[in-house]
Amino acid sequence: MPSVISTTSGYRRLFALPGTRAFTTGNLLARLPMGMFGVSAVVMIAGSRGSYALAGAVTATGLAATALAGPWVARLVDRHGQARVAVPATLASVLGSLALLLCVRYGAPDWTLFAAYAGTAATPNIGGLSRARWAHLLRDDPGALHTANSFEQAADELCFMLGPVLASFLTGTFFPEAGTLAGAALLLAGMLLFTAQRATEPPPRARSQARSPLRSPGIPPLLACFTATGAVFGSMEVVTIAYAGAQGHRTAAGAVLALQAAGSCAAGLLYGALKPTGVRLGHCLAGMAVLMTLPWAAAGLTGSLWVLAGALLVAGMATAPTMVTAMTLVQRRTPADRLNEGMSLMVTGLLAGIACGSAAGGWAADHLSPTTAYAVPAAAAALALGVASLTRADGRRAPRRGATSHNEPAPGNADAAPRRIPA
């Protein structure tokens, strides 16, 4: 096991690069609201209209709109640059959040809530913007890029762990609209700080004849893996809330889920520092498929919410390595002038998977039992592994009969792929 000093040295080298601390600070400020908006909208709408069904439908509409608009916004970013596109897109998103707030506050018809929240779909893929900067800065250093991608995944987990907690505190302590208002302010301030760091911004790429990321070799299987992985996340969240409610501890569901995110965050940071060799996406997905059975076993065998919390902490440790390895493959297989679009497509797959997983987990919790419903995230993880195995999503190709394959990634590079992103 490496020492603390050796574990953190890779991250210190990352942030010794000029401008990286400033753009990371802005990106984290802008990313934190991503974990706030959903909870804030539900509390705000349900408190005003007395309907969780309406609140859920509104947030689902925003999720679907984001999935559709995300790749289009990312394509504009690739073509015109981050600052020129991300700032006006963020302003449009902030206006959508404020419009939702005003519609709720002043009792506007229900349809206006859907229209207003759909406006937030213009929000850029904030994590993707940051990963694109690292890919540009570290294009000649795959090891450092692996560490940077691990940090970004840990930052995702941290923001989605702290965001709901902050939103709940603001809406409960001040007024129902406080979470949405604070989230909009943080998003705009963070994006302005992030895009002000022009020295680290990747140069815009003129429109070329490069094929769509969806037509790049190896991307469709990865998209399928991301969708199945999203189903793990969506179903686990709904099932855990249902299980905690059945145990009479619904208010503890957020803290229990935060432990899953904490496990992923810690594993992501460690994974980035260790730079494991010979690790493929299939290995990570196999680990996730095994660990996602732990919550099911804990709920079924013990019936204890606290044992379940420990199982979720351990199960979460499989998430970050899987996402880091998969996203690195995406970066290396996507045409350089459509990098943001390629990463945004993966986010679209995740969102679609989360929506499907939430629906499946909710159905199982209602019609079977919350304990049995933990089979849904375990099945989704197994599905992701099956897709990767059948499609060779990690880049392996079956060798010809009587021959050995010459298409395997280099054994010393955990995320090696057929080509590297050019400058």
N, C-alpha and C positions, 0 to 999 in steps of 0.2 A: 504494500500500500504506500503510495507516495506521501511525502511529508506535505504539510500545509503550505510551506514555502514553494516547493516544486509544483504543487497543484495550482497555485495562484500566479506563478511566474508567466504562464502563457497569457493570462488576462492582463497582466501589467504591461506586457509587450504590446498588446492590442491598443491599449489606451495611452501608450506613449506616442502613438502616431498623431501628428498634428491634426487638430480639428475633430478627432473621434469622440472626445469627451463631450464637446458641445453638441454635436449632432445626436449623440446617444441620449443626452439629457432632454433635448427637445422631443426626441422620438418617444421616450418613456412617458413624458408628460402628455403627449398626444395619444399614446396607446392606452393609458390608464382608463380613460372614459369608455373604451370598448367593453370593459367589464362592468361599467356603471349604467349604461343607457337602458339595457333591457330591464334590469331590476327597477330602475327609477321609473320607467314608463309603466310597468305593471302596477307599482304602488300608486302612482299618480292617477292612472286611469281607473283602477279598481276602487280607489278611495273616493273618487268623484262620481263615477257612474254605478258603483256597486256591482260590477260584473267582471269576474276574472276571465270569463269566456271572451268578452270583448277585448280585455287587455291582452290576452294571449293571441287573439286573432290579429290585433294591430301589430304586435311585435313580430309575429310570423310573417306578416306582409312586408315589414321592413327587412326581414332576413331574406325573403325571396327576392325583393327588389335589389338588395345588395349583391346577391349571387348573380343576378343578370347584368347589373351595371358595372361590377368590379372589373372584369376583363376589358371592357371598353375604356374605362378610365385609365387602366394600366397601359393599354395600347397608346393612348395619348401621351402618357408620361414617357414611355420609351421614345416616342417620336419628337416630343417638344421639350423634354426636360422636366425634372421634378418640381422646381419652383414655379414654372409657368403654368403647370396644370394642377398641382396639389393644393396650392393656396386658393384659387377660385373654387375648386371642388370642395375644399373644406368649408369655405364660406357658405356654399350652397347647403352643405350638410348641417352646419350650425343654424342656418335660417330654418331648415326643416325641423330641427329640435325645438327652436323657439316658437315656431308656428304650432307645433303640437302642444307645447306648454300653454300657449294662449288659448287654443281651442278647448283644452280641458278646463282651464281656469274660468273661461267665460261661457261655458255650456254650449259650445257649437255642436251642430248635428254630428252623429257618430261617423258619417262618411268622411267628414273633414279630418278626423283622426287618422284614418287610413291614408288619405292624400298627403297629409303633413309628414307622417312618419316615413312614407315612401321617399320623401325628399332627402332623407338621411342616407340613401343608397349612394349618393355621390361621394361619401367618405372614401378617401384613397386607402389602399392596402398599406397601412402604416408600417407593419412589420416587413412587408415586401420592399418598401422604399429603403429601409435601413439595411436589409440583406443585400440589396442591389449596390449600395455604397460599399459594403464590405467586399463584395465580389469584385468591384472595380479597384479598390485599394489593394486587395490581396490576390490579384489575379495570377501572380507568379509564386504564390506561397500556399499550396493546398493545405498544409498543416495548420497554418494560422487561420485560413478560411474555415476549416473544421471547428476550430475554437470559437471563432466569431459566430458561426451558425448555432453552436451550442449555447452561447450566451444569449442569442436572440430568442431561442426556444425557451430558455429559462426566464427571460424577460416576459415572454407571452404568458407563461404560467403565473408569474408573480403578479402581473396586471390583472389577470382573470381571477386571481385569488384575493387581491386587495380591493379591486373595483366594486364587487357586490357588497363588501363590508363597508366601504366608504359610502356607497349609495344608501345603504340601509341606515347608517348613522345619520346622514344628512336629512333624509326624508322623515326619519323618526324624531330627530332632535329639533329641527327647524320647521319646515313646511313641506307638503308633498312634492312641490315642484323644485325643491332645493337640489336634489340629485341631478335632475336634467339640466338645470341652470349651471351648476358647477361643472358638470361634464362638458357642456358646450364651451365654457370659458377655458377649461384645461385643453380641450382639443384645439381650439384656435391658437392659444398662446404657445402650445407645444409645437404646432405645425409651423408657426411663424419663426420660432427659434430654430427648428430643424432646417427649414428651407433657406434660412439666412446663411447657413454654412456652405457657401458656394464652392469653396476649395475642394471639398470632398464629394461634390455631386458628380455622378457619372455624366459624361457628355451626351447630349441627345443624339440619336441615330437617325439619319435620313431614312425615309421609307425605302426599303429594299425589296428584292424578290424572294427574300427568305420565306420558307414555308411557315405556315401557322404552327404554333407550338403543339397543337393537337395532332399535327401530321409528322412531328418529329419522332424518330424511332425511340421507343421505350416510354414515351409520355402517356399514351392512353392507359397502359397497365398501371402506371403510377397514379393516374387520376382515379382509377378504380380502387386502388389501395387507400388513397386519401378518403374516398367516399365511405368505404367500409370502416376506416378508423374514426371518421366523424360519427358514424353510427354508434361506436363504442362510447364516445363522449356524451352524445345526446341521450342515449338510453340510460347510462350510468347516473346522470344527473336526475332524471325524472324518477327512476326507480329508487334512488337513495332518498329523495324527498318523500316519496310514498312510504318507504319503509320506516323512516323516522316518524312520520305522521301516525303510522299504525302502532308504533311503540309509545306514542304519546309525547314525542319530543320533536315536533315539527320545527320549532325554532332552532334546534340544534343542527338541522340539515345543512345549513350554510357552513358551519364550522367543520362538520364531517367532510363535506366536499372540498373544503379548503385544504384538508390534509392530503387529499389525492393530488391537488395542484402543488402542494409543498413537496411531496415526494418526487414529482416530475421535475420541479425546479431544481432540487438538489441533485438529482440524477443527471440533469442536463449540464449543470456546471462541472460535475465530476467527469462526465463523458467527454466534454470539451478539453479538459485538462489532461486526460489520460491518452488521448489519441490512439484508441485501440486499433490494432492491426488485424487484418483478415476478417473484420466484421462486415457482414452484408446485411442488406435490408431484410432478407429472409430470416437471418438470425434474430434480428430485433423483433420482427413480427412473431416469431416462434416464442420468444420470451414474453411478449405481450399476451399472446394467446394463453400461455400457462398462468401468468400472474392474474389475468382477469377472471380466473376461476376462484381466486381466493375470497373475494367478497361474497360470491355465491355460497361457498363453503362456510364462511363465517356466519352469514345470516341463517343458513339452514341448520347448522350444527349447534350453534350457541344461542342464537336469538338475542345477542347482546349488541347494542348500538356501539359500545366502546370497542368491542372486539372487531366489529365491522370497520370502525374508524381506523384501527391499526392495519386491517387488511387493505383498505383503500390507500393508505400511506405507502404500503409496499407495492401494491398494484400500479400506483401512479408512477413508480420508478421506471416502468417500461415505456412510458409515453414519450418522454423527451428524446432518448436515443433513437426511437423509431422515427420520430418527426425530423430530427436532425439529419439522419442518414437519407431519408426520402427526399428532403428538400435539397440536400447537396446534389443528389442525382438529378433533380429537376433543373438546378442551376447549370449543370454540366451538359444536359441534353437539349436545353432550350437555345434557339438562335440568339446570339448576343444582342441583337437589336430588338429583341422581343422578350427580354428577361423578365421585366415587370409583369408582362401579360402572362407569361408561363407560370409565374408564382401565384398570380391572382387566380388563374384557372384552378390551381390546387386548392386555394381557399374556397372557391366556389364548390369544388367537390366536397370539401370538409363541411361547408354549410348545408349542402344537400344531404350529406350523411347524418349530420346532427338533427336535421328536421325529421328524417326517416327514423332515426334511432329514438328520438323523443316520442314519436307516434307509436312505434312498436313497444317501447318500454311502458308507456302509459296504458296501452291496451292490455299488456300482460299483467300489469299491476292491478288493473280493474277487474279483469276476467279470470285471472288465475290467483295470484297472491303476490304481494311485494317481494317475498322471499324467492318464489319461483321466477319472478321477473328478472332476477339477477342472471338468469341464463341468457338473456338477450345480449348484454354487452359481451359476455363470454363467447356467444355464437358469432357476434359481429367481428370480434378479434380473430376467431378461427376462419371466418370468411376472408378477412384481409390476408391471412397467411395462405389460404388456398388460392386466392387470386395471384399472389406473388409467386407461388410455386408453379402454377399452371402457365403463367405468362412470362416467366423469367424476368420479372420486373426489375431485379437488381442488376441486370446486364448479362447474366449468364446465358449461354446458348448450348443447346444439347450438341455434343460432338458427333461427327459422322461415325458410322460404324467402322470400327477398326482404326480410328484416328483419335487423337487427343485434341481438345479444344484449344485454340489459340486466341480466344476472345475473352478469357477471364481477366478481370481487373488485376492490376498488380497486387501481389500479396501484401506488400508493405503499406498499401493505401486503403483504408477502410472504405472510402467512398469513391474509388477510382471508377471512371466511366470511359467510354470510347474516345472522348475528346475533352479539351479544357476550354473554358470560356475565354475568348480572346479579349484583348484590351479594348 
